Each structure stands twice: as C-alpha cells, then as structure tokens.
Amino acid sequence: MPDTTAPPARSPWVPPRWLRWTVGVVLAVVACAAWGVTTASAELSLGPHEARYEVTTNGLVVVDLGPLGTVQLDSPAPLGLGARVVVKEIPAELTSITPAQNLDALGTDVQSYLQFFATPDITVHRAVRALAVDAAWRTLAALAVVALAVTALVLLLGRARRRELAAVAGRHTWELTAGVVVLVATALTLSSSQPDTSTTTAEDGSPLFAGTPLAGARITGRLAGVVNTYGQQLVTAYQSSEGFYAKADRSLEAAWDERDVAQAAEDALAGAGVGPAPTTSPSTPTAGSDATTPSPSPTASSDVLTLLVISDLHCNTGMSPLIRTAVERSGAQVVLNAGDTTINGTAVEQVCVDSFASAIPKKIPTVMANGNHDSPLVAKFAQDAGWTVLDGSVVDVKGLRILGDHDVLQTRIGVASHQSGDVSPDEQAQALAGAACDAEKDGEPGVDLLLIHDPSIGTVPMQTGCVPAQVSGHLHRRIDPTQIGLGIRYVNSSTAGATLGQPTVGPLRGTAEMTVLRFDRQTHRFMDWQLVSVTKKGVASVSERQPWPEPTAVEVPASPLPPGD
C-alpha cells in the first residue's frame, strides 16, 4: 500500500536576531527622522513681520496672511515636502511710536517688504537652515524617547516573556515592518498637513509676478484683490531697483577695467624711471586735508594689505552685488564695516546682514564696529555670519591691529538719538584712548587703526599719539584723510547712498561710496587710499590711488564735524 503519511510541516523561516534588531533600529531612525522633519518649525521674519515657519507634506509653500488670504507656491523640496509660513505682528520695537511718526514707520515697512521681494533667497536660506536645525533636535529627542521606551519595556517584561514575544515577532517580521511603515506614513501625513481654510480658489499664478523670484505664485482670499490693485506698484519698484543695480554693477566693472589699464601704465612708467611711483609722489592737498609728507613705499608686495571700507549700508541690499565686485576687483584681503548696517537694529533685519555677508567670500575677514542704527542683536547676526565685531579690545587681522567698539548712542526711525547704556560718548572716548596706549606697553606693537562709527569718538584717542589712523562713517559724507591730533582720520561716506530723510531701498538717492586702503605691514603705516563711487544715475568710477598723508609731530586740533545720522 502506498505511504499516505503527510510530510512534516516546514517551519517558517525566522530571521536571525541581528537582522531583526537592524530592521528595528532602521525603522526607528527613519520614523524619528520623518517625524522630526515634518514637524519642524522656526520663529523668524518675513519682511517687517515676525513669522512662524512650519514644514508640511502637501508640496506647497503657503504664506498665511490670516483673513487676507494666502500666497501659494509649488515647493522645490523633494518627497512632497512644503512649508507653511504664518505671518504675525510687526515687532513692537518697530511700532511703538507716536502717531506723528506713523508715516516714517510705514515707509520703513514698505522698504522691508521690498527687501524680501528683492532677496527672497536670503530669507529662504535662513528658513531652511533654522528648520534643519530644529528637525535635527526633534529627531534626536524622538530617538531618545524611543530608546528609553524600549529599555523600560525590556526591563518590565522579563526574560521569559521577551523570548516568547521575540519568537512571535520573528515569524512575522516583514508583516510587522510593512504595517509600521504604513502606520507611520499615514500618521505623519495627517499630523503635518494643514487643512485648507481659504474660501477662494487660488489662481493659476498671478501674471504680476512673471519674471520675478515669485513667478508662479497663486493668491487666494481678499489678498488677490489687493495684489491686483496695488501689486503692480511693488513689481514696478522691484524691477526698477533690480535694473538700476544691474546697470550700476556693469558700470563698476567697466570703471575697474579702465582703472586697471591706467594703473598698469602708471606702474610701467614708474618701473622705467620715467615717472614717480603713485605711493611716493607728493600728495596734492584736497579740501579738509593737510599737506604732509606721504607714506614711504613698502619693501615687498607681500607686505601690502588691501582693505575695502564700507559704511552706513542701512539695509540697502541692492548694493550687495557691487560690494562683491569691489572686493573681487580691488583684491581686498580684509573688509572694514564702519557701522549702521541696519536701520532699526531689529530681528527682521537679519536678512540685510546675511545679504551683505553673502557678498563677501568666507575666506576674507570682515571687521565691524556697530553704529547707532545697529544693536546687540545685529552684532550677533554679524558674528553668526563669521564677522569680527569690535568690543573695545585690540584684534589682529592679517597683521593689522585694529581697535574699536560699538556706538554708545542709539537712533531709531522717528526717535532721536539717545544713550543706550551706562557709558557716555566721552567715557567711551577716554576708554579707547587708554586701551590704545595700554597696547603699546611691555614692548607690544600697539594699535594701527581705530575703527569706530562716530568720527568724533576718535578725537581724544588721536590726541594721545597712540592711534596713528582712524576710519569712521556716520556723517553720510566723505572727509578725506586729515590730521587730527597726532594721527590721520578718514570718514567714509554712505555705501548705501543714504541721504537725510530718504529711504535706502530702491535706486540710489545719493552717491554711494566705498574706499580701498593699502597698508604696509612692515612699516605699520597706511600707503594710499582709492575712492570707489556710484552716482544716483548708476554711473560708477574708480579714482587713482592717492597717498595717505604722514602726520606731523605737531598736534592738530579737531575741526567741528557736521551732524551725523
């Protein structure tokens, strides 16, 4: 008779323990990372407003303006990730003003909107960075919770019960894995996506934004009517500003080309002995300057340090490309920022600091002295960008010893200048004079340059003979190198083309200026200075190098300075 005994049932394959643990760990990491990314948020700014940025999974970037409606853009992020930006109030420090000052404040708000509109990439970069940091912390926190939960569960179950559950789980490893993946994906989608609360269907894309960084943006709610009515004014302002600075940058490139040709010819003549070298020729006195002996030439080109001076930018981010061009074409090795980088020193103006910082290569150090329109918050933004912010002590930057500090006065739109701390301007001047002379003790080389926003603060230090040179801003007008006390002071005009009572966003209202300085690290003396200017018509020029005067041994009293801003 045939054998009818059924073959023994085959035992299901049970994955080895190491594989089960690997799958579990990978699932935990992926789930925690997904939760961390899709629930990340950050408190930043949008234009003049505070704003909350949140990650979503609907593939859209939605700017929620409350009852006005929304602005919607397709997200460039992968995996369907998007963002929701909930716009909040304008910060109190921008709105705590009297009714008589409302017009000035409104003008500042419009400037902030235009800054965001013109440089959305800076805002996006800050948002992405902040959300990435928050996502990382959330992921780590979730992993810590999972690790603690698993540890507690292992201890509570006991060895026998753990073996029993492990046997069951081992036979269903892949079913459990698939179930966990589906469950996690569903939960994350539901938790991170926001319901669409708008009552108006979004347009396919406002034609107003064509050709701008917001091309393709869709408008919903009441905001659509506002944009259709007034949006063209903002777009026109944006296009006018972009066109102006693009033209000005081309003009600056052309001006540098002309100057390079002229400088090469001058250097060739000097090398042939036909004419004197630019740095050794007698200086021609200019208005407000002293006819003193020029500085000697350096002994080797490696001893020459090239610096670019900027000041009083006042959030005119349109000048960022021109600053980049000036840095590149001048061969600047250090950038000196004489202050007033912002308008009100608020959190929403970080976009200005970031824009200027992005114009300067990371390898080139930037040294800043905060101005009266800046704040400790601006100093932090600058330090985060990698800049050196002066605090009353001496710093050595590529062989140039710089002393400086922040402006002790504070000025805000619609509010007169006032002392911001316990130190008065006179006390700060005395402190800087003491710091400069103390630096020469014990055989130390001392100070080469005083970088301070308000030029009047440098009068006392210059009288001591411990400060051979000073660079400042604040006045929105240039004062050529002039002997004050026993040193030489130079006042840079506004790099934003700032003029009294005029906004600094949009095409220039006045002539914007930067200055190239050359410093001899062997003699510790400045060699020459060179003016870079852009007129309000967008025409740039680069002057010839002019010798930096050598101070005489006779102290020269300071002349009254015009009021600053």
C-alpha positions as CSV (number, residue, x, y, z in Angstrom):
1,M,0.0,0.0,0.0
2,P,1.2,3.5,-0.8
3,D,2.5,5.6,2.1
4,T,-0.2,8.2,2.8
5,T,1.6,9.8,5.7
6,A,1.7,13.6,5.1
7,P,5.2,15.1,5.1
8,P,6.0,17.1,8.2
9,A,5.1,20.8,8.0
10,R,8.0,23.1,7.2
11,S,8.8,25.6,9.9
12,P,8.6,29.2,8.8
13,W,11.9,31.0,8.3
14,V,12.8,33.1,11.3
15,P,15.3,36.0,10.6
16,P,18.4,35.9,12.8
17,R,18.4,38.2,15.8
18,W,20.9,40.6,14.3
19,L,18.7,41.2,11.3
20,R,15.6,41.8,13.5
21,W,17.5,44.3,15.5
22,T,18.9,46.0,12.4
23,V,15.4,46.3,10.9
24,G,14.0,47.7,14.2
25,V,16.8,50.3,14.5
26,V,16.4,51.4,10.9
27,L,12.7,51.7,11.3
28,A,13.1,53.7,14.5
29,V,15.6,56.1,12.9
30,V,13.6,56.6,9.8
31,A,10.4,57.2,11.7
32,C,12.0,59.6,14.1
33,A,13.7,61.5,11.3
34,A,10.5,61.7,9.4
35,W,8.7,63.0,12.4
36,G,11.5,65.4,13.1
37,V,11.4,66.8,9.6
38,T,7.7,67.0,9.1
39,T,7.0,68.7,12.5
40,A,10.0,71.2,12.4
41,S,9.2,74.8,13.0
42,A,11.1,78.1,13.4
43,E,10.3,81.6,14.6
44,L,11.9,84.0,12.0
45,S,10.7,87.0,10.0
46,L,9.1,87.8,6.7
47,G,9.5,91.4,5.6
48,P,8.8,93.6,8.6
49,H,6.7,90.8,10.2
50,E,7.6,88.1,12.7
51,A,6.6,84.8,11.2
52,R,6.4,81.1,12.2
53,Y,7.7,78.6,9.6
54,E,6.4,75.0,9.7
55,V,7.2,72.0,7.5
56,T,4.2,70.4,5.7
57,T,3.8,67.4,3.3
58,N,1.4,68.9,0.8
59,G,4.1,70.0,-1.7
60,L,3.3,73.7,-1.4
61,V,4.9,76.8,0.2
62,V,2.0,78.7,1.7
63,V,2.3,82.1,3.2
64,D,-0.7,82.5,5.5
65,L,-1.8,86.1,5.9
66,G,-4.8,85.4,8.1
67,P,-8.1,86.9,6.9
68,L,-6.4,88.5,3.9
69,G,-5.8,85.1,2.3
70,T,-2.6,83.2,1.3
71,V,0.2,83.2,-1.2
72,Q,0.9,79.8,-2.6
73,L,4.0,78.5,-4.5
74,D,4.9,75.0,-5.6
75,S,7.6,73.7,-3.3
76,P,11.0,72.9,-4.8
77,A,11.7,70.4,-2.0
78,P,11.6,66.6,-2.7
79,L,9.3,64.0,-1.3
80,G,6.3,66.3,-1.3
81,L,7.7,68.5,1.5
82,G,6.5,72.0,1.7
83,A,6.2,74.8,4.2
84,R,3.6,77.0,5.9
85,V,4.5,80.5,6.9
86,V,2.2,82.1,9.4
87,V,2.7,85.8,9.3
88,K,2.4,87.5,12.7
89,E,2.6,91.1,14.0
90,I,5.2,93.7,13.2
91,P,7.6,93.7,16.2
92,A,6.8,96.1,18.9
93,E,10.1,98.0,18.6
94,L,9.0,99.0,15.1
95,T,5.5,100.1,16.1
96,S,6.0,101.7,19.5
97,I,5.9,105.2,18.1
98,T,3.8,108.3,18.3
99,P,1.0,109.0,15.7
100,A,3.2,111.8,14.2
101,Q,5.8,109.2,13.3
102,N,3.5,106.7,11.5
103,L,4.4,107.9,8.1
104,D,8.1,107.2,8.7
105,A,7.3,103.8,10.1
106,L,5.1,103.0,7.1
107,G,7.9,103.9,4.8
108,T,10.2,101.5,6.7
109,D,7.7,98.7,6.4
110,V,7.5,99.2,2.7
111,Q,11.3,99.0,2.5
112,S,11.2,95.8,4.4
113,Y,8.6,94.3,2.0
114,L,10.8,95.3,-1.0
115,Q,13.9,93.8,0.6
116,F,12.2,90.5,1.0
117,F,10.8,90.7,-2.5
118,A,14.2,91.5,-4.0
119,T,16.2,88.9,-2.0
120,P,13.9,86.0,-1.2
121,D,16.8,83.6,-1.5
122,I,18.4,85.1,1.7
123,T,15.1,84.6,3.6
124,V,14.7,81.1,2.2
125,H,18.3,80.1,3.2
126,R,17.7,81.3,6.8
127,A,14.4,79.4,7.0
128,V,15.9,76.2,5.6
129,R,18.8,76.4,8.0
130,A,16.6,77.1,11.0
131,L,14.2,74.3,10.1
132,A,17.0,71.8,9.5
133,V,18.4,72.6,13.0
134,D,15.0,72.2,14.6
135,A,14.4,68.9,12.7
136,A,17.7,67.5,13.9
137,W,16.9,68.3,17.5
138,R,13.4,66.8,17.2
139,T,14.9,63.7,15.6
140,L,17.4,63.3,18.4
141,A,14.6,63.9,21.0
142,A,12.4,61.3,19.4
143,L,15.2,58.7,19.3
144,A,15.9,59.3,23.0
145,V,12.3,58.7,23.8
146,V,12.2,55.5,21.7
147,A,15.4,54.3,23.3
148,L,14.1,55.0,26.8
149,A,10.7,53.3,26.0
150,V,12.5,50.2,24.6
151,T,14.8,50.0,27.6
152,A,11.8,50.3,30.0
153,L,9.8,47.7,28.1
154,V,12.7,45.2,28.2
155,L,13.2,45.6,31.9
156,L,9.4,45.2,32.7
157,L,8.8,42.2,30.6
158,G,11.4,39.8,31.9
159,R,13.5,37.3,30.1
160,A,10.8,34.6,29.5
161,R,8.2,36.9,28.2
162,R,10.8,38.6,25.9
163,R,11.7,35.2,24.4
164,E,8.1,34.4,23.8
165,L,7.4,37.8,22.1
166,A,10.6,37.5,20.1
167,A,9.6,34.2,18.7
168,V,6.2,35.6,17.6
169,A,7.7,38.7,16.1
170,G,10.4,36.7,14.3
171,R,7.8,34.7,12.4
172,H,6.0,38.0,11.3
173,T,9.0,40.3,10.9
174,W,8.1,41.5,7.4
175,E,4.4,41.9,8.1
176,L,5.1,44.0,11.2
177,T,7.6,46.1,9.3
178,A,5.2,46.9,6.5
179,G,2.4,47.7,9.0
180,V,4.7,50.1,10.9
181,V,5.7,51.8,7.7
182,V,2.1,52.4,6.6
183,L,1.0,53.5,10.0
184,V,3.9,56.0,10.4
185,A,3.5,57.4,6.9
186,T,-0.3,57.9,7.5
187,A,0.2,59.5,10.9
188,L,2.9,61.9,9.7
189,T,0.8,62.9,6.7
190,L,-2.2,63.7,8.9
191,S,-0.2,65.5,11.6
192,S,1.9,67.7,9.4
193,S,-0.6,68.7,6.6
194,Q,-2.7,71.7,7.4
195,P,-6.3,72.0,6.3
196,D,-7.0,74.5,3.5
197,T,-9.1,77.1,5.2
198,S,-9.3,79.5,2.3
199,T,-12.7,80.1,0.8
200,T,-11.5,81.4,-2.6
201,T,-9.9,79.2,-5.2
202,A,-6.3,80.0,-6.0
203,E,-5.4,81.4,-9.3
204,D,-3.1,79.5,-11.7
205,G,-0.4,82.1,-11.0
206,S,-0.6,85.9,-10.8
207,P,0.7,87.4,-14.0
208,L,2.1,90.3,-11.9
209,F,4.9,88.0,-10.6
210,A,6.1,86.9,-14.0
211,G,9.9,87.4,-14.3
212,T,10.3,87.9,-10.6
213,P,11.5,85.5,-7.8
214,L,7.8,84.9,-7.0
215,A,6.9,83.8,-10.5
216,G,4.1,81.2,-10.4
217,A,2.7,82.4,-7.0
218,R,-1.0,81.9,-6.6
219,I,-3.1,84.3,-4.5
220,T,-6.2,83.4,-2.5
221,G,-8.8,85.3,-0.5
222,R,-9.0,89.1,-0.2
223,L,-5.3,89.4,-0.9
224,A,-5.9,88.6,-4.6
225,G,-7.9,91.8,-4.9
226,V,-5.2,93.8,-3.1
227,V,-2.5,92.4,-5.2
228,N,-4.4,93.0,-8.4
229,T,-4.9,96.6,-7.4
230,Y,-1.6,97.6,-5.8
231,G,0.8,94.7,-6.7
232,Q,1.9,96.4,-9.9
233,Q,3.4,99.2,-7.9
234,L,5.6,96.8,-5.9
235,V,6.6,94.8,-9.0
236,T,7.5,98.1,-10.8
237,A,9.6,99.2,-7.8
238,Y,11.3,95.8,-7.7
239,Q,12.0,95.8,-11.4
240,S,13.3,99.4,-11.3
241,S,15.6,98.5,-8.4
242,E,16.9,95.3,-10.0
243,G,17.5,97.1,-13.3
244,F,19.3,100.0,-11.6
245,Y,21.8,97.9,-9.6
246,A,22.4,95.6,-12.5
247,K,23.3,98.6,-14.6
248,A,25.4,100.1,-11.8
249,D,27.3,96.8,-11.4
250,R,28.1,96.7,-15.1
251,S,29.3,100.3,-14.8
252,L,31.5,99.4,-11.9
253,E,33.1,96.5,-13.8
254,A,33.8,98.9,-16.7
255,A,35.3,101.5,-14.3
256,W,37.6,98.9,-12.8
257,D,38.7,97.9,-16.3
258,E,39.6,101.5,-17.1
259,R,41.4,101.9,-13.8
260,D,43.4,98.7,-14.3
261,V,44.6,99.9,-17.6
262,A,45.6,103.3,-16.3
263,Q,47.3,101.8,-13.2
264,A,49.3,99.3,-15.3
265,A,50.5,102.3,-17.4
266,E,51.5,104.2,-14.3
267,D,53.3,101.3,-12.8
268,A,55.2,100.7,-16.1
269,L,56.3,104.3,-16.2
270,A,57.4,104.2,-12.5
271,G,59.3,101.0,-13.1
272,A,61.1,102.5,-16.1
273,G,62.1,105.5,-14.0
274,V,60.0,107.9,-16.3
275,G,57.7,108.9,-13.5
276,P,57.3,108.6,-9.8
277,A,55.5,105.7,-8.2
278,P,52.0,106.6,-7.1
279,T,52.7,106.0,-3.5
280,T,55.8,108.2,-3.4
281,S,54.6,111.2,-5.3
282,P,53.9,114.3,-3.4
283,S,50.2,114.5,-2.3
284,T,48.0,117.2,-3.6
285,P,46.0,118.7,-0.7
286,T,42.3,118.3,-1.0
287,A,39.5,120.1,0.8
288,G,39.9,119.3,4.5
289,S,43.3,117.7,4.1
290,D,46.7,118.5,5.4
291,A,49.7,118.9,3.1
292,T,52.0,116.4,4.8
293,T,54.7,114.1,3.6
294,P,53.3,110.9,2.0
295,S,54.0,107.5,3.4
296,P,57.0,105.5,2.1
297,S,56.7,102.6,-0.3
298,P,56.7,99.1,1.0
299,T,59.8,96.9,0.6
300,A,57.9,94.0,-0.9
301,S,54.5,93.4,-2.3
302,S,53.8,90.6,0.2
303,D,53.9,93.3,2.9
304,V,50.9,95.1,1.4
305,L,47.5,94.5,2.9
306,T,44.5,95.7,0.8
307,L,41.3,96.7,2.6
308,L,37.8,97.7,1.5
309,V,35.9,100.1,3.6
310,I,32.1,100.1,3.6
311,S,29.8,102.0,6.0
312,D,26.2,103.2,6.6
313,L,24.6,100.5,4.4
314,H,21.2,100.9,6.1
315,C,19.8,97.7,4.7
316,N,20.3,98.7,1.1
317,T,20.8,95.1,-0.1
318,G,20.8,96.3,-3.7
319,M,24.4,97.2,-3.1
320,S,25.4,93.6,-2.3
321,P,26.5,92.7,-5.8
322,L,28.5,95.9,-6.1
323,I,30.3,95.2,-2.8
324,R,31.1,91.7,-4.2
325,T,32.5,93.3,-7.4
326,A,34.6,95.9,-5.4
327,V,36.0,93.1,-3.2
328,E,37.0,91.0,-6.2
329,R,38.4,93.8,-8.4
330,S,40.3,95.6,-5.7
331,G,41.9,92.3,-4.4
332,A,40.7,93.2,-0.9
333,Q,42.1,90.9,1.8
334,V,40.0,92.4,4.6
335,V,36.7,94.3,4.7
336,L,36.1,97.1,7.2
337,N,32.5,97.8,8.0
338,A,32.2,101.2,9.9
339,G,28.7,100.5,11.1
340,D,25.0,101.3,10.6
341,T,24.5,98.1,8.7
342,T,20.7,98.2,9.5
343,I,18.0,100.8,10.0
344,N,16.5,99.9,13.4
345,G,18.6,97.0,14.6
346,T,15.7,94.6,14.8
347,A,15.4,90.8,14.3
348,V,13.6,91.2,10.9
349,E,16.7,93.0,9.6
350,Q,18.9,89.8,9.8
351,V,18.2,89.5,6.1
352,C,20.2,92.6,5.5
353,V,23.3,91.3,7.4
354,D,23.0,88.0,5.6
355,S,22.8,89.6,2.2
356,F,25.9,91.7,2.8
357,A,27.8,88.8,4.3
358,S,26.9,86.6,1.2
359,A,28.6,89.3,-1.0
360,I,32.0,88.8,0.8
361,P,33.8,85.5,0.3
362,K,34.1,83.5,3.5
363,K,37.9,83.5,3.3
364,I,38.0,87.3,3.6
365,P,37.6,88.5,7.2
366,T,35.2,91.3,7.9
367,V,35.6,93.6,10.9
368,M,32.7,95.7,12.0
369,A,32.1,98.5,14.5
370,N,28.3,98.7,15.3
371,G,26.7,102.0,14.6
372,N,23.9,104.0,16.2
373,H,21.3,102.3,13.9
374,D,22.6,98.8,14.9
375,S,22.1,96.9,18.1
376,P,23.5,93.9,20.1
377,L,21.1,91.8,18.0
378,V,22.8,93.0,14.8
379,A,26.2,92.2,16.4
380,K,25.0,88.6,17.0
381,F,23.8,88.3,13.4
382,A,27.2,89.6,12.2
383,Q,29.1,87.1,14.4
384,D,26.9,84.3,13.2
385,A,27.9,85.3,9.7
386,G,31.6,85.0,10.7
387,W,32.4,88.7,11.1
388,T,34.6,90.1,13.9
389,V,32.6,92.6,15.9
390,L,34.7,95.1,17.8
391,D,34.1,95.3,21.6
392,G,36.7,97.8,22.9
393,S,39.8,95.5,22.7
394,V,42.5,95.2,20.1
395,V,42.3,92.5,17.4
396,D,45.0,91.4,14.9
397,V,43.6,90.8,11.4
398,K,46.3,89.6,9.0
399,G,48.9,91.8,10.6
400,L,46.7,94.9,11.0
401,R,46.0,95.7,14.7
402,I,42.5,97.2,15.0
403,L,40.9,98.8,18.0
404,G,37.2,99.8,18.0
405,D,33.8,99.5,19.7
406,H,30.1,99.9,19.1
407,D,28.4,103.3,19.1
408,V,27.1,104.1,22.6
409,L,24.2,106.1,21.2
410,Q,21.1,104.6,19.6
411,T,18.9,106.0,16.9
412,R,15.6,104.6,15.6
413,I,13.2,105.8,12.9
414,G,11.2,108.7,14.3
415,V,13.2,108.6,17.6
416,A,16.1,111.0,18.4
417,S,19.5,109.6,19.3
418,H,19.9,108.6,23.0
419,Q,22.4,106.9,25.2
420,S,21.8,103.1,25.1
421,G,23.8,102.1,28.2
422,D,25.8,103.3,31.2
423,V,28.7,104.6,29.1
424,S,28.6,108.1,27.7
425,P,30.4,109.1,24.4
426,D,33.0,111.0,26.4
427,E,33.7,108.0,28.6
428,Q,34.0,105.7,25.6
429,A,36.5,108.0,24.0
430,Q,38.6,108.0,27.2
431,A,38.4,104.2,27.4
432,L,39.5,103.8,23.8
433,A,42.4,106.2,24.3
434,G,43.5,104.2,27.4
435,A,43.2,100.9,25.5
436,A,45.3,102.2,22.6
437,C,48.1,103.4,24.9
438,D,48.0,100.3,27.0
439,A,48.5,98.2,23.9
440,E,52.0,99.8,23.5
441,K,53.2,98.7,26.9
442,D,55.6,95.8,27.5
443,G,57.1,96.1,24.1
444,E,53.8,95.3,22.2
445,P,53.5,97.0,18.8
446,G,50.3,98.9,19.7
447,V,47.4,100.0,17.5
448,D,47.5,100.6,13.8
449,L,43.8,101.6,13.2
450,L,40.9,102.9,15.2
451,L,37.6,101.7,13.6
452,I,34.7,103.5,15.2
453,H,31.3,104.5,13.7
454,D,31.1,108.1,15.0
455,P,34.3,110.0,14.0
456,S,34.0,112.4,17.0
457,I,34.7,109.5,19.4
458,G,38.2,109.2,17.9
459,T,39.3,112.8,18.7
460,V,40.6,112.0,22.2
461,P,42.4,108.8,21.2
462,M,44.1,110.5,18.2
463,Q,45.4,113.3,20.5
464,T,47.3,110.8,22.6
465,G,49.6,109.8,19.8
466,C,48.8,106.1,20.4
467,V,46.4,105.9,17.4
468,P,48.1,106.7,14.0
469,A,44.9,106.2,11.9
470,Q,41.2,106.3,12.2
471,V,38.4,105.2,9.9
472,S,34.7,106.1,10.5
473,G,31.3,106.6,8.9
474,H,28.1,108.1,10.3
475,L,28.2,111.5,8.6
476,H,26.9,110.3,5.2
477,R,29.6,112.5,3.6
478,R,33.3,111.8,2.9
479,I,36.1,113.7,4.7
480,D,39.5,113.0,3.0
481,P,42.4,111.8,5.2
482,T,43.0,114.7,7.6
483,Q,45.4,115.1,10.5
484,I,43.5,115.1,13.9
485,G,45.7,115.3,17.0
486,L,48.7,113.2,16.1
487,G,47.0,110.8,13.7
488,I,45.2,110.7,10.3
489,R,41.4,110.4,10.3
490,Y,39.3,109.3,7.2
491,V,35.5,109.4,7.1
492,N,33.8,107.2,4.6
493,S,30.5,108.3,3.1
494,S,27.5,106.0,2.9
495,T,27.8,102.9,0.8
496,A,24.0,102.9,0.5
497,G,24.0,106.4,-1.0
498,A,22.0,107.4,2.1
499,T,20.7,111.0,2.3
500,L,18.8,112.6,5.2
501,G,15.1,111.7,5.3
502,Q,15.2,109.4,2.2
503,P,14.7,105.6,2.1
504,T,17.8,103.5,1.3
505,V,15.9,100.7,-0.5
506,G,15.5,101.0,-4.3
507,P,17.6,103.0,-6.7
508,L,20.2,105.3,-5.1
509,R,19.1,108.7,-3.7
510,G,22.7,109.9,-3.4
511,T,26.2,108.8,-4.3
512,A,27.3,105.5,-2.8
513,E,31.0,105.3,-1.8
514,M,33.5,102.6,-0.8
515,T,37.2,103.1,-0.2
516,V,40.2,100.9,-0.9
517,L,43.0,101.3,1.5
518,R,46.5,99.8,1.3
519,F,48.5,99.1,4.4
520,D,52.3,98.4,4.7
521,R,52.7,95.6,7.3
522,Q,56.4,96.2,7.5
523,T,56.3,99.9,8.5
524,H,52.8,99.7,10.0
525,R,51.6,102.7,8.0
526,F,48.9,103.2,5.5
527,M,50.2,103.8,2.0
528,D,47.3,105.2,0.0
529,W,43.5,105.4,-0.5
530,Q,41.3,104.9,-3.5
531,L,37.7,106.0,-3.9
532,V,35.0,103.8,-5.5
533,S,31.7,105.6,-6.1
534,V,28.4,105.1,-7.8
535,T,26.1,108.1,-8.6
536,K,22.4,108.1,-8.3
537,K,22.3,107.7,-12.1
538,G,24.1,104.4,-11.7
539,V,27.4,105.6,-13.1
540,A,30.5,104.2,-11.3
541,S,34.0,105.5,-11.1
542,V,37.3,104.3,-9.5
543,S,39.8,107.0,-8.7
544,E,43.5,106.8,-8.9
545,R,45.4,105.9,-5.7
546,Q,46.1,108.9,-3.5
547,P,48.9,108.9,-1.0
548,W,48.0,108.6,2.6
549,P,49.4,111.6,4.5
550,E,52.0,111.1,7.2
551,P,51.1,113.0,10.4
552,T,53.4,115.8,11.6
553,A,54.8,115.9,15.1
554,V,52.7,119.0,15.9
555,E,49.2,118.2,17.2
556,V,46.4,119.5,15.0
557,P,43.1,120.4,16.8
558,A,39.9,118.8,15.5
559,S,37.6,120.9,13.5
560,P,33.8,120.8,14.2
561,L,32.1,117.9,12.4
562,P,28.8,118.1,10.6
563,P,25.9,116.2,12.2
564,G,25.6,112.5,11.5
565,D,22.7,110.2,11.0
